[in-house]
Amino acid sequence: MEMTQLMPELRKLKRSEKLFILQFLVSELAQEESDLIQPGVAYPVWSPYDAFDAAATMLRVLHESEAEGYDA
């Protein structure tokens, strides 16, 4: 069923039925979110610790902007 067909049918429902559908959809969305991260699996996380190249680039850009007269 397409959304254009579904919307008018949803409008016909009683308030309690609409609330049930809302609860169902929120539950479905929450389940999809929890499926994104699996228990027992290691996920890499980037950290700026020891990111010397990034720090050097930022410092270079800061010095260049100061040399050009921009306020940083």
Stockholm file with secondary structure:
# STOCKHOLM 1.0

chainA/1-72         MEMTQLMPELRKLKRSEKLFILQFLVSELAQEESDLIQPGVAYPVWSPYDAFDAAATMLRVLHESEAEGYDA
#=GR chainA/1-72 SS CCHHHHHHHHHTSCHHHHHHHHHHHHHHHHHHHHTTSCTTCCCCCCCSTTCHHHHHHHHHHHHHHHHTTCCC
#=GC SS_cons        CCHHHHHHHHHTSCHHHHHHHHHHHHHHHHHHHHTTSCTTCCCCCCCSTTCHHHHHHHHHHHHHHHHTTCCC
//
